[in-house]
Amino acid sequence: MWWNWVIPIVTLIIGLVGGFYAATYYLKKQLSNMQMDEKQIQNMARSMGMNLNQKQLKQMSRNMKNMKMPNKFPK
């Protein structure tokens, strides 16, 4: 009869751990594929109250393309 309590609890724990790792993998994959063109960067900067000139816009675009996501979470 104690199996009626142990199996659901173990299943819940395994599901939570598996779901966490699946979600972090999916999020990392989506963030690494995210790319913005110059118009989107300019609109984002304007929404934050900044006005970028062409040099700043090119630099921001280059920085976003070169940005790498960490492979592991900090400990």
N, C-alpha and C positions, 0 to 999 in steps of 0.2 A: 504493500500500500504506500510505502514511502516513495516509490517510483513516481507516483502521481504528483509529487511535489518537486522531485529532483529533475526529472526530464524537462518540464517547462522552464525551470530556472536556468539550467545549463543551456537550453536552446536559446533563451533570451540573451544570455551573456555572449554566446557565439554569434548570434545575429547582430548584436550591438557592435562587437569588435569587427566583424566582417563588414558591416555597413559603414563604419568609420573609415576603414582602410579603402573601401571602394569609393566613398565620397571624396577622400583626400586625393586619390589617384585621378578621379574625374576632374576635380577642381584644378589640379596642377596641369592636366592636359589642356583644359580650356584656357587657362591663363597663359600658357606657353604659345597657344595658337592665336591669341588676341593681338590684332594689329589695328592701328588707327592711321587714317590718312591725315594729311596736313589740315584739311578743313575741319575734321573732327577734333584735332588737337587745338586748333584756334578757337573753336566753339567752347571746348572745355576750359581753356584759359580765360576766355571772356566771362564764363559763368562764375569763375573764381575771382573776377575783378582785375585780371591782368590783360594787357594788350601786347602781344608778341610781335616783334618785327620779323622780317624774313630770316635774318641770321639766327635769331633765337628759335624760330619755328623749325628751321633745318636742324639745329642742334638738338632740340627736343625730340624731333622725329628720329634722328640718328641714335639718340640715347635709348629710346623706346625699342628700337629694332635690336640693339645690342644687349638689352637687359636679359639677364639669365635668371631663371627661377632656381632656388636652392633645391637640391635633391632630397635633403633630409631636414626634418624639423629640428630646431635648436633644443638642446637638452637642458 
